[in-house]
Amino acid sequence: MDNATAAALLLAERMRVQELLGQSSDAALDDRAGANEPGDMSDPATSLTLEEQEDAVKASLRLRLLTIERAEQRLRDGTYGRSVRSGLAIPDERLEADPAAELTVEEAQEI
């Protein structure tokens, strides 16, 4: 895969994840504001469970951003498209599906 295509795929993925992270943060604020309204007699445990789920989603999205940043660094270093474990080439089809892929499919299945 050429660098321009890789850079475009990584940028699109970064924008997608940042948008999801923004939506998640907005939803969490709305949920917390609604839970504090007077007259709401719902179970407070439900609110805590939702907050925990939202926090987990946000943590996962932040980890995805870090993965994208590492892929962008590999692109700058000239090692993009190679497994970080073995150095084997990662097929273009895999990189198109997941531009931040760090391992070949076989290596990822071993985890």
Buried (B, 14 or more C-beta within 10 A) or exposed (E): BEEEEBBEBBEEBBEEBBEBBEEBEEEBEEBEEEBEEEEEEEEEEEBEEBBEEBEEBBEEBEEBBEBBEBBBEBBEEEEBBBBBEEEEEBBEEBBEEBBBBBBBEEBBEEE
